[in-house]
């Protein structure tokens, strides 16, 4: 099972490619995902991209689909189509481990020249640095939320 932790920065080259950081490539190898197949999509709630190991994407999308019937229910069909819109499979190139993320995905979250990769356990998030600063919870809001969530048990 692949787990991603920590943050690192990267640059978008003139062809729109981003080097997949070695620390996260190593995490995939440790998690037995040596083929390095990844799935990228726009995050549903935040202005960033989600990058999943392929097996994790299959597991999570199957879980979403379990409670839906896109063959017979129109709302489920519309949701499932939108859920899968803009989902791309990537494999880092063998030379430098670069990811060729479609330009429309990068533009949709404001990524132009620099990125921050953030490990959030089962996936990575790819952010524009300024967007990440603006959108992440403040320390105070994080503490409030942590305190509120801790009483749910």
C-alpha positions in Angstrom: 0.0 0.0 0.0 1.4 3.4 -1.1 1.5 6.2 1.5 2.6 9.7 0.7 3.8 12.2 3.4 5.6 15.5 3.3 5.8 18.4 0.9 8.2 19.3 -1.9 8.3 21.9 -4.6 8.8 21.6 -8.4 8.8 23.6 -11.6 6.8 23.3 -14.7 9.1 23.2 -17.7 8.5 24.9 -21.0 6.6 21.9 -22.4 4.3 21.7 -19.3 6.1 18.7 -17.7 6.8 18.4 -14.0 9.4 16.1 -12.5 7.8 13.5 -10.2 9.8 14.0 -7.0 12.2 11.2 -6.0 10.8 11.0 -2.5 7.3 10.1 -3.9 8.7 7.7 -6.5 10.5 5.9 -3.6 7.2 5.8 -1.7 5.5 4.1 -4.7 8.3 1.5 -4.8 8.1 0.8 -1.1 4.3 0.5 -1.5 4.8 -2.1 -4.3 3.6 0.1 -7.1 6.8 -0.2 -9.2 5.0 0.3 -12.6 4.5 4.0 -11.5 1.1 4.3 -13.2 -0.7 7.3 -11.8 -4.1 8.8 -12.2 -4.5 12.6 -12.1 -7.7 14.6 -11.8 -9.0 17.9 -10.4 -9.8 17.8 -6.7 -13.5 17.9 -6.0 -13.3 20.4 -3.1 -10.0 22.3 -3.4 -8.2 24.2 -6.1 -5.5 21.5 -6.7 -4.9 18.3 -8.6 -5.1 14.9 -7.0 -2.5 12.3 -8.1 -3.3 8.7 -7.1 -1.4 5.5 -7.6 -3.5 3.6 -10.2 -4.6 0.9 -7.8 -5.7 3.4 -5.2 -7.7 5.3 -7.8 -9.5 2.0 -8.9 -10.2 1.2 -5.2 -11.7 4.7 -4.5 -13.6 5.1 -7.7 -15.1 1.6 -7.2 -16.2 2.6 -3.7 -18.0 5.7 -5.2 -19.6 3.6 -7.8 -20.9 1.0 -5.3 -23.8 3.2 -4.3 -24.6 4.4 -7.9 -26.3 2.9 -10.9 -25.2 5.0 -13.9 -26.8 2.5 -16.3 -30.4 3.0 -15.0 -30.4 6.2 -13.0 -30.0 9.5 -14.8 -28.7 11.5 -11.8 -26.1 8.7 -11.2 -25.2 8.7 -14.9 -24.6 12.5 -14.9 -22.7 12.4 -11.7 -20.5 9.5 -12.8 -19.7 11.2 -16.1 -18.7 14.4 -14.4 -16.7 12.5 -11.7 -14.7 10.9 -14.5 -14.3 14.0 -16.6 -10.7 15.1 -16.8 -9.3 11.9 -15.3 -6.0 11.0 -17.0 -3.5 8.1 -16.6 0.1 9.1 -16.4 3.4 7.3 -16.3 6.6 9.3 -15.5 9.0 9.2 -18.4 12.0 7.0 -17.9 14.6 9.7 -18.4 13.9 12.1 -15.5 10.6 10.9 -14.2 8.7 13.8 -15.7 4.9 13.9 -15.6 3.1 15.3 -18.7 0.0 16.6 -17.1 -2.6 18.0 -19.6 -2.4 21.7 -19.8 -6.2 22.1 -19.3 -5.8 20.5 -15.8 -2.9 22.7 -14.9 -4.8 25.8 -16.0 -7.9 24.7 -14.1 -6.1 25.1 -10.8 -3.9 28.0 -11.7 -0.6 26.2 -12.1 1.8 28.0 -14.4 5.5 27.8 -13.4 5.8 26.3 -9.9 4.1 23.6 -7.9 3.9 22.1 -4.5 3.5 18.4 -4.1 1.7 17.6 -0.8 1.4 14.0 0.5 -1.9 13.4 2.2 -1.5 9.6 2.8 -3.3 7.7 0.0 -2.7 10.4 -2.6 -0.7 13.5 -3.6 -2.0 16.9 -4.1 -0.4 19.2 -6.6 -0.9 22.9 -5.9 0.0 26.3 -7.2 2.1 27.6 -4.3 0.1 30.8 -3.8 -3.3 29.0 -4.1 -2.1 26.5 -1.5 -1.2 29.3 1.0 -4.6 31.0 0.4 -6.8 27.9 0.5 -5.4 25.7 3.3 -6.9 26.0 6.8 -5.2 28.5 9.1 -3.5 27.1 12.2 -6.3 28.4 14.3 -9.1 26.9 12.1 -7.2 23.6 12.1 -7.1 23.6 15.9 -10.8 24.4 16.1 -11.7 21.7 13.6 -9.4 19.1 15.3 -11.0 19.9 18.7 -14.6 19.6 17.2 -13.8 16.3 15.4 -12.2 14.8 18.5 -15.6 14.8 20.3 -17.3 12.7 17.7 -15.9 9.4 18.9 
